[in-house]
Amino acid sequence: MSQPDVKIFSLSTCSHCKATKKFLGDCTIKYEFINVDQLQGDERKAIIEDVKKFNPRCSFPTIIIGEKVIVGFKEKEIKEALGM
Amino acid sequence: MMDAQELYERMKKVQEAKGYYFNRDRERTFELLEALLVNKERHGYMGCPCRLLCGDRDADKDIICPCVYSVPDIDEFGSCYCNLYVSTDWNEGKIPHEYVPERRPLEKMTF
């Protein structure tokens, strides 16, 4: 069974973001991520608008798994969304 | 330039006097202290590593570590938003380690 697409909006400095990436890595789940704090100018603005569409509070990590949006490193919800 | 160990010693002294302790998971704690130093280098102030900073010290003054939300968060959940500062009960596992929700009001997010 193929896994749903996983995308993480993260901060390079955030411990919850690091824990999320480590967890997914340990579970051999493929994911994309964008460290929003490392972006600048128009690109940063555009990505922030994207994050707000999924999570109006624009907090991190904002994790998109298929159609589901998970705010924060919530292991149980992540596992459920991945069908684990 | 200050290193994480120095920052640890300095903040420990001040915060423990107020009843706030570093997370006893040293790896997590030092990862966060290093991140605070990254933010200081990047923006000139030690803004919260778990929040997006706008780069303006005044606009971010509520999230300069320890942030103003850490007091009610430690009171309610035993931990700040980042799990950097915690209560003794949290450190000793006497209270559950719930995920601390973002308490900063939406209107403060000016990035």
N, CA and C atoms of all chains as a GROMACS GRO file, in nm:
protein
  585
    1MET      N    1   0.086  -0.120   0.000
    1MET     CA    2   0.000   0.000   0.000
    1MET      C    3   0.089   0.124   0.000
    2SER      N    4   0.058   0.218  -0.089
    2SER     CA    5   0.143   0.338  -0.093
    2SER      C    6   0.101   0.434   0.019
    3GLN      N    7   0.197   0.503   0.072
    3GLN     CA    8   0.167   0.595   0.181
    3GLN      C    9   0.113   0.727   0.124
    4PRO      N   10   0.028   0.796   0.200
    4PRO     CA   11  -0.016   0.928   0.152
    4PRO      C   12   0.102   1.025   0.148
    5ASP      N   13   0.088   1.130   0.069
    5ASP     CA   14   0.194   1.233   0.066
    5ASP      C   15   0.201   1.302   0.201
    6VAL      N   16   0.323   1.324   0.246
    6VAL     CA   17   0.343   1.390   0.376
    6VAL      C   18   0.428   1.514   0.355
    7LYS      N   19   0.373   1.626   0.403
    7LYS     CA   20   0.447   1.751   0.392
    7LYS      C   21   0.448   1.821   0.527
    8ILE      N   22   0.564   1.870   0.565
    8ILE     CA   23   0.576   1.937   0.695
    8ILE      C   24   0.619   2.082   0.674
    9PHE      N   25   0.541   2.172   0.729
    9PHE     CA   26   0.586   2.311   0.741
    9PHE      C   27   0.652   2.320   0.878
   10SER      N   28   0.780   2.352   0.878
   10SER     CA   29   0.854   2.343   1.004
   10SER      C   30   0.943   2.466   1.025
   11LEU      N   31   1.004   2.469   1.143
   11LEU     CA   32   1.107   2.570   1.173
   11LEU      C   33   1.236   2.493   1.199
   12SER      N   34   1.348   2.545   1.152
   12SER     CA   35   1.475   2.474   1.171
   12SER      C   36   1.513   2.467   1.319
   13THR      N   37   1.458   2.559   1.399
   13THR     CA   38   1.498   2.570   1.540
   13THR      C   39   1.404   2.495   1.636
   14CYS      N   40   1.292   2.447   1.585
   14CYS     CA   41   1.184   2.399   1.671
   14CYS      C   42   1.201   2.253   1.711
   15SER      N   43   1.196   2.227   1.840
   15SER     CA   44   1.218   2.091   1.889
   15SER      C   45   1.104   1.996   1.849
   16HIS      N   46   0.981   2.046   1.846
   16HIS     CA   47   0.868   1.961   1.805
   16HIS      C   48   0.879   1.924   1.657
   17CYS      N   49   0.932   2.018   1.579
   17CYS     CA   50   0.951   1.991   1.435
   17CYS      C   51   1.058   1.884   1.418
   18LYS      N   52   1.166   1.897   1.494
   18LYS     CA   53   1.276   1.798   1.485
   18LYS      C   54   1.226   1.661   1.528
   19ALA      N   55   1.146   1.659   1.634
   19ALA     CA   56   1.093   1.531   1.684
   19ALA      C   57   1.001   1.467   1.581
   20THR      N   58   0.923   1.549   1.511
   20THR     CA   59   0.832   1.498   1.408
   20THR      C   60   0.912   1.433   1.295
   21LYS      N   61   1.015   1.503   1.249
   21LYS     CA   62   1.098   1.451   1.139
   21LYS      C   63   1.168   1.322   1.181
   22LYS      N   64   1.216   1.321   1.304
   22LYS     CA   65   1.284   1.201   1.353
   22LYS      C   66   1.188   1.083   1.359
   23PHE      N   67   1.068   1.109   1.410
   23PHE     CA   68   0.967   1.004   1.421
   23PHE      C   69   0.935   0.945   1.282
   24LEU      N   70   0.909   1.034   1.186
   24LEU     CA   71   0.875   0.986   1.051
   24LEU      C   72   0.993   0.911   0.990
   25GLY      N   73   1.113   0.965   1.011
   25GLY     CA   74   1.233   0.898   0.961
   25GLY      C   75   1.249   0.758   1.020
   26ASP      N   76   1.227   0.749   1.152
   26ASP     CA   77   1.238   0.619   1.220
   26ASP      C   78   1.134   0.519   1.167
   27CYS      N   79   1.019   0.575   1.124
   27CYS     CA   80   0.913   0.487   1.071
   27CYS      C   81   0.930   0.465   0.920
   28THR      N   82   1.039   0.513   0.864
   28THR     CA   83   1.070   0.507   0.720
   28THR      C   84   0.957   0.564   0.634
   29ILE      N   85   0.897   0.670   0.683
   29ILE     CA   86   0.795   0.742   0.607
   29ILE      C   87   0.865   0.853   0.528
   30LYS      N   88   0.833   0.859   0.400
   30LYS     CA   89   0.892   0.966   0.318
   30LYS      C   90   0.814   1.095   0.340
   31TYR      N   91   0.886   1.205   0.350
   31TYR     CA   92   0.817   1.334   0.368
   31TYR      C   93   0.898   1.446   0.304
   32GLU      N   94   0.823   1.552   0.272
   32GLU     CA   95   0.889   1.676   0.229
   32GLU      C   96   0.876   1.774   0.343
   33PHE      N   97   0.970   1.868   0.352
   33PHE     CA   98   0.952   1.972   0.453
   33PHE      C   99   1.004   2.105   0.402
   34ILE      N  100   0.948   2.210   0.461
   34ILE     CA  101   0.998   2.345   0.434
   34ILE      C  102   1.024   2.410   0.569
   35ASN      N  103   1.148   2.453   0.592
   35ASN     CA  104   1.179   2.529   0.714
   35ASN      C  105   1.147   2.676   0.687
   36VAL      N  106   1.031   2.719   0.737
   36VAL     CA  107   0.980   2.853   0.704
   36VAL      C  108   1.072   2.964   0.757
   37ASP      N  109   1.137   2.938   0.869
   37ASP     CA  110   1.225   3.041   0.927
   37ASP      C  111   1.348   3.068   0.841
   38GLN      N  112   1.378   2.976   0.752
   38GLN     CA  113   1.497   2.996   0.668
   38GLN      C  114   1.464   3.060   0.533
   39LEU      N  115   1.335   3.092   0.513
   39LEU     CA  116   1.296   3.157   0.388
   39LEU      C  117   1.300   3.308   0.406
   40GLN      N  118   1.308   3.377   0.294
   40GLN     CA  119   1.310   3.523   0.302
   40GLN      C  120   1.220   3.585   0.196
   41GLY      N  121   1.182   3.709   0.222
   41GLY     CA  122   1.113   3.791   0.122
   41GLY      C  123   0.981   3.733   0.075
   42ASP      N  124   0.958   3.740  -0.056
   42ASP     CA  125   0.828   3.701  -0.113
   42ASP      C  126   0.801   3.552  -0.095
   43GLU      N  127   0.908   3.472  -0.102
   43GLU     CA  128   0.889   3.328  -0.088
   43GLU      C  129   0.835   3.298   0.053
   44ARG      N  130   0.894   3.365   0.152
   44ARG     CA  131   0.850   3.346   0.290
   44ARG      C  132   0.703   3.387   0.307
   45LYS      N  133   0.669   3.504   0.251
   45LYS     CA  134   0.530   3.552   0.261
   45LYS      C  135   0.433   3.452   0.199
   46ALA      N  136   0.470   3.404   0.081
   46ALA     CA  137   0.382   3.311   0.009
   46ALA      C  138   0.362   3.181   0.088
   47ILE      N  139   0.471   3.130   0.144
   47ILE     CA  140   0.460   3.004   0.220
   47ILE      C  141   0.380   3.025   0.349
   48ILE      N  142   0.399   3.141   0.414
   48ILE     CA  143   0.321   3.170   0.535
   48ILE      C  144   0.170   3.170   0.502
   49GLU      N  145   0.136   3.228   0.388
   49GLU     CA  146  -0.005   3.226   0.346
   49GLU      C  147  -0.053   3.083   0.325
   50ASP      N  148   0.031   3.000   0.268
   50ASP     CA  149  -0.003   2.858   0.250
   50ASP      C  150  -0.028   2.791   0.385
   51VAL      N  151   0.063   2.816   0.479
   51VAL     CA  152   0.050   2.753   0.612
   51VAL      C  153  -0.082   2.796   0.676
   52LYS      N  154  -0.114   2.926   0.664
   52LYS     CA  155  -0.237   2.978   0.726
   52LYS      C  156  -0.363   2.914   0.670
   53LYS      N  157  -0.357   2.872   0.544
   53LYS     CA  158  -0.474   2.805   0.485
   53LYS      C  159  -0.500   2.672   0.557
   54PHE      N  160  -0.394   2.607   0.595
   54PHE     CA  161  -0.407   2.479   0.665
   54PHE      C  162  -0.426   2.498   0.815
   55ASN      N  163  -0.360   2.601   0.868
   55ASN     CA  164  -0.357   2.623   1.013
   55ASN      C  165  -0.351   2.775   1.036
   56PRO      N  166  -0.469   2.836   1.059
   56PRO     CA  167  -0.476   2.983   1.071
   56PRO      C  168  -0.381   3.041   1.176
   57ARG      N  169  -0.346   2.962   1.278
   57ARG     CA  170  -0.255   3.012   1.382
   57ARG      C  171  -0.110   3.012   1.335
   58CYS      N  172  -0.086   2.946   1.225
   58CYS     CA  173   0.048   2.942   1.168
   58CYS      C  174   0.152   2.897   1.272
   59SER      N  175   0.120   2.789   1.341
   59SER     CA  176   0.214   2.733   1.437
   59SER      C  177   0.283   2.612   1.373
   60PHE      N  178   0.390   2.567   1.438
   60PHE     CA  179   0.476   2.466   1.377
   60PHE      C  180   0.501   2.348   1.471
   61PRO      N  181   0.516   2.228   1.421
   61PRO     CA  182   0.500   2.192   1.281
   61PRO      C  183   0.353   2.187   1.240
   62THR      N  184   0.325   2.224   1.116
   62THR     CA  185   0.196   2.197   1.055
   62THR      C  186   0.221   2.084   0.956
   63ILE      N  187   0.154   1.972   0.980
   63ILE     CA  188   0.184   1.850   0.906
   63ILE      C  189   0.064   1.815   0.818
   64ILE      N  190   0.088   1.796   0.691
   64ILE     CA  191  -0.018   1.760   0.598
   64ILE      C  192   0.005   1.614   0.559
   65ILE      N  193  -0.092   1.530   0.593
   65ILE     CA  194  -0.082   1.389   0.556
   65ILE      C  195  -0.204   1.356   0.470
   66GLY      N  196  -0.182   1.340   0.341
   66GLY     CA  197  -0.295   1.322   0.248
   66GLY      C  198  -0.384   1.445   0.258
   67GLU      N  199  -0.510   1.424   0.302
   67GLU     CA  200  -0.605   1.535   0.315
   67GLU      C  201  -0.609   1.588   0.458
   68LYS      N  202  -0.537   1.522   0.547
   68LYS     CA  203  -0.546   1.560   0.689
   68LYS      C  204  -0.440   1.662   0.729
   69VAL      N  205  -0.480   1.750   0.820
   69VAL     CA  206  -0.387   1.851   0.872
   69VAL      C  207  -0.368   1.824   1.021
   70ILE      N  208  -0.245   1.810   1.063
   70ILE     CA  209  -0.215   1.787   1.204
   70ILE      C  210  -0.124   1.900   1.251
   71VAL      N  211  -0.166   1.965   1.359
   71VAL     CA  212  -0.088   2.077   1.411
   71VAL      C  213  -0.013   2.028   1.535
   72GLY      N  214   0.118   2.031   1.527
   72GLY     CA  215   0.200   1.986   1.640
   72GLY      C  216   0.242   1.841   1.624
   73PHE      N  217   0.342   1.802   1.701
   73PHE     CA  218   0.391   1.664   1.695
   73PHE      C  219   0.300   1.576   1.781
   74LYS      N  220   0.190   1.532   1.718
   74LYS     CA  221   0.094   1.447   1.789
   74LYS      C  222   0.103   1.308   1.729
   75GLU      N  223   0.183   1.226   1.797
   75GLU     CA  224   0.221   1.096   1.744
   75GLU      C  225   0.100   1.009   1.708
   76LYS      N  226   0.001   1.010   1.798
   76LYS     CA  227  -0.117   0.924   1.778
   76LYS      C  228  -0.192   0.965   1.651
   77GLU      N  229  -0.212   1.096   1.636
   77GLU     CA  230  -0.285   1.146   1.518
   77GLU      C  231  -0.206   1.120   1.389
   78ILE      N  232  -0.074   1.134   1.400
   78ILE     CA  233   0.010   1.109   1.282
   78ILE      C  234   0.000   0.962   1.240
   79LYS      N  235   0.008   0.875   1.338
   79LYS     CA  236  -0.002   0.731   1.310
   79LYS      C  237  -0.136   0.698   1.247
   80GLU      N  238  -0.243   0.755   1.302
   80GLU     CA  239  -0.377   0.729   1.248
   80GLU      C  240  -0.386   0.775   1.103
   81ALA      N  241  -0.336   0.896   1.078
   81ALA     CA  242  -0.344   0.951   0.942
   81ALA      C  243  -0.264   0.866   0.843
   82LEU      N  244  -0.160   0.801   0.895
   82LEU     CA  245  -0.077   0.717   0.808
   82LEU      C  246  -0.128   0.573   0.803
   83GLY      N  247  -0.232   0.545   0.880
   83GLY     CA  248  -0.287   0.410   0.885
   83GLY      C  249  -0.193   0.311   0.953
   84MET      N  250  -0.118   0.361   1.052
   84MET     CA  251  -0.022   0.274   1.122
   84MET      C  252  -0.083   0.212   1.247
   85MET      N  253   3.151   3.487   2.210
   85MET     CA  254   3.008   3.456   2.204
   85MET      C  255   2.972   3.348   2.307
   86MET      N  256   2.853   3.365   2.363
   86MET     CA  257   2.807   3.272   2.466
   86MET      C  258   2.776   3.134   2.405
   87ASP      N  259   2.811   3.028   2.476
   87ASP     CA  260   2.772   2.895   2.427
   87ASP      C  261   2.656   2.841   2.509
   88ALA      N  262   2.604   2.726   2.465
   88ALA     CA  263   2.482   2.673   2.526
   88ALA      C  264   2.501   2.639   2.673
   89GLN      N  265   2.621   2.591   2.707
   89GLN     CA  266   2.648   2.556   2.846
   89GLN      C  267   2.642   2.680   2.936
   90GLU      N  268   2.699   2.788   2.885
   90GLU     CA  269   2.699   2.914   2.960
   90GLU      C  270   2.555   2.967   2.976
   91LEU      N  271   2.479   2.957   2.867
   91LEU     CA  272   2.340   3.000   2.869
   91LEU      C  273   2.260   2.916   2.969
   92TYR      N  274   2.288   2.786   2.968
   92TYR     CA  275   2.223   2.694   3.062
   92TYR      C  276   2.247   2.737   3.206
   93GLU      N  277   2.375   2.759   3.239
   93GLU     CA  278   2.410   2.796   3.376
   93GLU      C  279   2.343   2.928   3.416
   94ARG      N  280   2.346   3.022   3.323
   94ARG     CA  281   2.294   3.155   3.352
   94ARG      C  282   2.141   3.152   3.374
   95MET      N  283   2.070   3.084   3.283
   95MET     CA  284   1.924   3.083   3.292
   95MET      C  285   1.875   2.993   3.405
   96LYS      N  286   1.950   2.888   3.430
   96LYS     CA  287   1.914   2.795   3.537
   96LYS      C  288   1.905   2.868   3.672
   97LYS      N  289   2.005   2.950   3.696
   97LYS     CA  290   2.012   3.022   3.822
   97LYS      C  291   1.890   3.112   3.840
   98VAL      N  292   1.858   3.186   3.735
   98VAL     CA  293   1.748   3.282   3.742
   98VAL      C  294   1.613   3.211   3.749
   99GLN      N  295   1.596   3.110   3.665
   99GLN     CA  296   1.465   3.045   3.653
   99GLN      C  297   1.434   2.952   3.770
  100GLU      N  298   1.536   2.884   3.820
  100GLU     CA  299   1.509   2.792   3.931
  100GLU      C  300   1.464   2.868   4.056
  101ALA      N  301   1.514   2.990   4.068
  101ALA     CA  302   1.473   3.074   4.181
  101ALA      C  303   1.322   3.104   4.173
  102LYS      N  304   1.269   3.098   4.052
  102LYS     CA  305   1.125   3.126   4.033
  102LYS      C  306   1.042   2.997   4.032
  103GLY      N  307   1.109   2.885   4.044
  103GLY     CA  308   1.036   2.757   4.046
  103GLY      C  309   1.020   2.692   3.909
  104TYR      N  310   1.097   2.741   3.810
  104TYR     CA  311   1.092   2.680   3.677
  104TYR      C  312   1.224   2.608   3.651
  105TYR      N  313   1.213   2.488   3.598
  105TYR     CA  314   1.332   2.404   3.580
  105TYR      C  315   1.350   2.368   3.434
  106PHE      N  316   1.475   2.343   3.396
  106PHE     CA  317   1.498   2.292   3.261
  106PHE      C  318   1.447   2.149   3.253
  107ASN      N  319   1.394   2.116   3.137
  107ASN     CA  320   1.357   1.979   3.106
  107ASN      C  321   1.480   1.891   3.136
  108ARG      N  322   1.459   1.782   3.209
  108ARG     CA  323   1.577   1.703   3.246
  108ARG      C  324   1.627   1.614   3.131
  109ASP      N  325   1.554   1.615   3.020
  109ASP     CA  326   1.606   1.554   2.897
  109ASP      C  327   1.711   1.651   2.841
  110ARG      N  328   1.836   1.624   2.874
  110ARG     CA  329   1.943   1.720   2.842
  110ARG      C  330   1.959   1.741   2.692
  111GLU      N  331   1.936   1.634   2.616
  111GLU     CA  332   1.952   1.646   2.471
  111GLU      C  333   1.851   1.749   2.417
  112ARG      N  334   1.726   1.733   2.462
  112ARG     CA  335   1.619   1.826   2.421
  112ARG      C  336   1.652   1.968   2.468
  113THR      N  337   1.694   1.979   2.593
  113THR     CA  338   1.723   2.110   2.650
  113THR      C  339   1.836   2.180   2.574
  114PHE      N  340   1.943   2.107   2.547
  114PHE     CA  341   2.056   2.170   2.479
  114PHE      C  342   2.026   2.200   2.332
  115GLU      N  343   1.943   2.117   2.272
  115GLU     CA  344   1.899   2.144   2.135
  115GLU      C  345   1.825   2.279   2.132
  116LEU      N  346   1.740   2.301   2.233
  116LEU     CA  347   1.664   2.427   2.239
  116LEU      C  348   1.753   2.546   2.275
  117LEU      N  349   1.851   2.524   2.363
  117LEU     CA  350   1.942   2.634   2.398
  117LEU      C  351   2.026   2.674   2.277
  118GLU      N  352   2.070   2.574   2.201
  118GLU     CA  353   2.145   2.602   2.077
  118GLU      C  354   2.057   2.682   1.981
  119ALA      N  355   1.930   2.644   1.973
  119ALA     CA  356   1.837   2.713   1.883
  119ALA      C  357   1.812   2.858   1.928
  120LEU      N  358   1.811   2.879   2.059
  120LEU     CA  359   1.798   3.016   2.109
  120LEU      C  360   1.917   3.101   2.066
  121LEU      N  361   2.035   3.039   2.070
  121LEU     CA  362   2.157   3.111   2.028
  121LEU      C  363   2.154   3.138   1.876
  122VAL      N  364   2.097   3.045   1.801
  122VAL     CA  365   2.081   3.068   1.656
  122VAL      C  366   1.992   3.190   1.634
  123ASN      N  367   1.882   3.197   1.708
  123ASN     CA  368   1.791   3.311   1.693
  123ASN      C  369   1.856   3.442   1.737
  124LYS      N  370   1.940   3.435   1.839
  124LYS     CA  371   2.009   3.556   1.885
  124LYS      C  372   2.104   3.606   1.775
  125GLU      N  373   2.172   3.511   1.715
  125GLU     CA  374   2.264   3.544   1.607
  125GLU      C  375   2.189   3.602   1.486
  126ARG      N  376   2.075   3.541   1.456
  126ARG     CA  377   1.997   3.578   1.339
  126ARG      C  378   1.924   3.711   1.356
  127HIS      N  379   1.864   3.730   1.474
  127HIS     CA  380   1.775   3.845   1.493
  127HIS      C  381   1.822   3.943   1.601
  128GLY      N  382   1.918   3.901   1.682
  128GLY     CA  383   1.964   3.991   1.789
  128GLY      C  384   1.890   3.971   1.920
  129TYR      N  385   1.795   3.880   1.924
  129TYR     CA  386   1.726   3.851   2.050
  129TYR      C  387   1.692   3.702   2.056
  130MET      N  388   1.679   3.652   2.179
  130MET     CA  389   1.655   3.509   2.196
  130MET      C  390   1.506   3.480   2.192
  131GLY      N  391   1.452   3.487   2.072
  131GLY     CA  392   1.310   3.457   2.054
  131GLY      C  393   1.286   3.308   2.063
  132CYS      N  394   1.162   3.272   2.093
  132CYS     CA  395   1.122   3.132   2.108
  132CYS      C  396   1.161   3.050   1.985
  133PRO      N  397   1.230   2.938   2.006
  133PRO     CA  398   1.272   2.855   1.892
  133PRO      C  399   1.157   2.779   1.827
  134CYS      N  400   1.045   2.770   1.897
  134CYS     CA  401   0.931   2.690   1.847
  134CYS      C  402   0.825   2.777   1.780
  135ARG      N  403   0.856   2.905   1.764
  135ARG     CA  404   0.762   2.996   1.700
  135ARG      C  405   0.834   3.073   1.589
  136LEU      N  406   0.755   3.114   1.490
  136LEU     CA  407   0.814   3.193   1.382
  136LEU      C  408   0.832   3.337   1.431
  137LEU      N  409   0.955   3.386   1.423
  137LEU     CA  410   0.984   3.521   1.469
  137LEU      C  411   0.968   3.618   1.352
  138CYS      N  412   0.929   3.742   1.385
  138CYS     CA  413   0.912   3.839   1.275
  138CYS      C  414   1.040   3.919   1.252
  139GLY      N  415   1.134   3.910   1.346
  139GLY     CA  416   1.260   3.981   1.328
  139GLY      C  417   1.261   4.118   1.394
  140ASP      N  418   1.148   4.156   1.453
  140ASP     CA  419   1.138   4.284   1.522
  140ASP      C  420   1.123   4.258   1.672
  141ARG      N  421   1.223   4.301   1.747
  141ARG     CA  422   1.228   4.269   1.890
  141ARG      C  423   1.102   4.317   1.964
  142ASP      N  424   1.054   4.435   1.931
  142ASP     CA  425   0.936   4.489   1.999
  142ASP      C  426   0.812   4.404   1.972
  143ALA      N  427   0.794   4.370   1.844
  143ALA     CA  428   0.675   4.292   1.807
  143ALA      C  429   0.682   4.151   1.865
  144ASP      N  430   0.804   4.104   1.888
  144ASP     CA  431   0.822   3.967   1.941
  144ASP      C  432   0.852   3.965   2.090
  145LYS      N  433   0.835   4.078   2.158
  145LYS     CA  434   0.882   4.082   2.297
  145LYS      C  435   0.809   3.981   2.388
  146ASP      N  436   0.684   3.947   2.350
  146ASP     CA  437   0.610   3.848   2.431
  146ASP      C  438   0.665   3.706   2.415
  147ILE      N  439   0.744   3.683   2.308
  147ILE     CA  440   0.798   3.547   2.289
  147ILE      C  441   0.951   3.543   2.301
  148ILE      N  442   1.007   3.645   2.367
  148ILE     CA  443   1.149   3.634   2.401
  148ILE      C  444   1.158   3.539   2.521
  149CYS      N  445   1.245   3.441   2.510
  149CYS     CA  446   1.254   3.334   2.608
  149CYS      C  447   1.311   3.382   2.742
  150PRO      N  448   1.250   3.350   2.856
  150PRO     CA  449   1.126   3.275   2.870
  150PRO      C  450   1.005   3.363   2.835
  151CYS      N  451   0.918   3.311   2.751
  151CYS     CA  452   0.808   3.391   2.698
  151CYS      C  453   0.702   3.417   2.806
  152VAL      N  454   0.618   3.517   2.780
  152VAL     CA  455   0.515   3.551   2.880
  152VAL      C  456   0.415   3.437   2.896
  153TYR      N  457   0.404   3.351   2.794
  153TYR     CA  458   0.306   3.242   2.800
  153TYR      C  459   0.357   3.122   2.880
  154SER      N  460   0.488   3.123   2.910
  154SER     CA  461   0.543   3.008   2.983
  154SER      C  462   0.484   3.000   3.124
  155VAL      N  463   0.451   3.114   3.183
  155VAL     CA  464   0.399   3.113   3.320
  155VAL      C  465   0.262   3.041   3.326
  156PRO      N  466   0.162   3.088   3.246
  156PRO     CA  467   0.035   3.013   3.248
  156PRO      C  468   0.047   2.871   3.193
  157ASP      N  469   0.139   2.848   3.098
  157ASP     CA  470   0.153   2.713   3.043
  157ASP      C  471   0.211   2.615   3.146
  158ILE      N  472   0.311   2.661   3.220
  158ILE     CA  473   0.368   2.574   3.324
  158ILE      C  474   0.265   2.552   3.436
  159ASP      N  475   0.189   2.657   3.463
  159ASP     CA  476   0.084   2.647   3.563
  159ASP      C  477  -0.021   2.543   3.522
  160GLU      N  478  -0.062   2.547   3.394
  160GLU     CA  479  -0.170   2.458   3.349
  160GLU      C  480  -0.120   2.320   3.306
  161PHE      N  481  -0.008   2.317   3.233
  161PHE     CA  482   0.038   2.190   3.174
  161PHE      C  483   0.168   2.137   3.235
  162GLY      N  484   0.232   2.220   3.319
  162GLY     CA  485   0.359   2.177   3.378
  162GLY      C  486   0.478   2.200   3.286
  163SER      N  487   0.454   2.262   3.170
  163SER     CA  488   0.563   2.282   3.074
  163SER      C  489   0.533   2.403   2.987
  164CYS      N  490   0.639   2.468   2.940
  164CYS     CA  491   0.620   2.574   2.842
  164CYS      C  492   0.594   2.509   2.706
  165TYR      N  493   0.558   2.592   2.609
  165TYR     CA  494   0.522   2.546   2.474
  165TYR      C  495   0.630   2.456   2.411
  166CYS      N  496   0.757   2.488   2.439
  166CYS     CA  497   0.870   2.415   2.378
  166CYS      C  498   0.915   2.292   2.457
  167ASN      N  499   0.866   2.275   2.580
  167ASN     CA  500   0.918   2.176   2.674
  167ASN      C  501   1.061   2.208   2.717
  168LEU      N  502   1.095   2.336   2.722
  168LEU     CA  503   1.226   2.376   2.772
  168LEU      C  504   1.219   2.397   2.923
  169TYR      N  505   1.124   2.482   2.964
  169TYR     CA  506   1.102   2.505   3.107
  169TYR      C  507   0.982   2.424   3.153
  170VAL      N  508   1.001   2.355   3.264
  170VAL     CA  509   0.895   2.268   3.314
  170VAL      C  510   0.889   2.278   3.467
  171SER      N  511   0.785   2.218   3.522
  171SER     CA  512   0.774   2.212   3.669
  171SER      C  513   0.845   2.085   3.719
  172THR      N  514   0.868   2.080   3.848
  172THR     CA  515   0.928   1.959   3.907
  172THR      C  516   0.839   1.837   3.882
  173ASP      N  517   0.708   1.855   3.897
  173ASP     CA  518   0.615   1.743   3.876
  173ASP      C  519   0.622   1.689   3.734
  174TRP      N  520   0.638   1.778   3.637
  174TRP     CA  521   0.648   1.736   3.496
  174TRP      C  522   0.777   1.655   3.478
  175ASN      N  523   0.887   1.711   3.532
  175ASN     CA  524   1.017   1.643   3.520
  175ASN      C  525   1.015   1.505   3.584
  176GLU      N  526   0.942   1.494   3.694
  176GLU     CA  527   0.940   1.367   3.766
  176GLU      C  528   0.830   1.273   3.717
  177GLY      N  529   0.761   1.315   3.613
  177GLY     CA  530   0.657   1.228   3.555
  177GLY      C  531   0.533   1.213   3.642
  178LYS      N  532   0.514   1.307   3.734
  178LYS     CA  533   0.396   1.299   3.822
  178LYS      C  534   0.271   1.352   3.752
  179ILE      N  535   0.292   1.430   3.647
  179ILE     CA  536   0.177   1.475   3.568
  179ILE      C  537   0.200   1.435   3.422
  180PRO      N  538   0.091   1.408   3.348
  180PRO     CA  539   0.108   1.363   3.209
  180PRO      C  540   0.172   1.471   3.123
  181HIS      N  541   0.251   1.428   3.025
  181HIS     CA  542   0.317   1.522   2.935
  181HIS      C  543   0.225   1.551   2.815
  182GLU      N  544   0.131   1.639   2.840
  182GLU     CA  545   0.038   1.675   2.732
  182GLU      C  546   0.104   1.770   2.634
  183TYR      N  547   0.057   1.767   2.510
  183TYR     CA  548   0.109   1.861   2.411
  183TYR      C  549   0.055   2.000   2.445
  184VAL      N  550   0.145   2.094   2.466
  184VAL     CA  551   0.104   2.228   2.509
  184VAL      C  552   0.055   2.307   2.386
  185PRO      N  553  -0.070   2.349   2.388
  185PRO     CA  554  -0.121   2.424   2.272
  185PRO      C  555  -0.065   2.565   2.266
  186GLU      N  556  -0.064   2.621   2.147
  186GLU     CA  557  -0.018   2.760   2.130
  186GLU      C  558  -0.115   2.854   2.198
  187ARG      N  559  -0.064   2.934   2.289
  187ARG     CA  560  -0.145   3.027   2.366
  187ARG      C  561  -0.133   3.171   2.312
  188ARG      N  562  -0.032   3.194   2.232
  188ARG     CA  563  -0.011   3.330   2.182
  188ARG      C  564  -0.132   3.372   2.096
  189PRO      N  565  -0.190   3.490   2.126
  189PRO     CA  566  -0.308   3.531   2.048
  189PRO      C  567  -0.273   3.558   1.902
  190LEU      N  568  -0.369   3.528   1.816
  190LEU     CA  569  -0.352   3.541   1.672
  190LEU      C  570  -0.306   3.682   1.631
  191GLU      N  571  -0.360   3.783   1.700
  191GLU     CA  572  -0.329   3.922   1.660
  191GLU      C  573  -0.184   3.961   1.688
  192LYS      N  574  -0.115   3.879   1.768
  192LYS     CA  575   0.026   3.908   1.796
  192LYS      C  576   0.117   3.857   1.685
  193MET      N  577   0.060   3.773   1.599
  193MET     CA  578   0.143   3.710   1.497
  193MET      C  579   0.151   3.801   1.375
  194THR      N  580   0.255   3.880   1.373
  194THR     CA  581   0.266   3.985   1.272
  194THR      C  582   0.366   3.952   1.161
  195PHE      N  583   0.416   3.828   1.163
  195PHE     CA  584   0.517   3.793   1.064
  195PHE      C  585   0.457   3.790   0.924
   0.00000   0.00000   0.00000
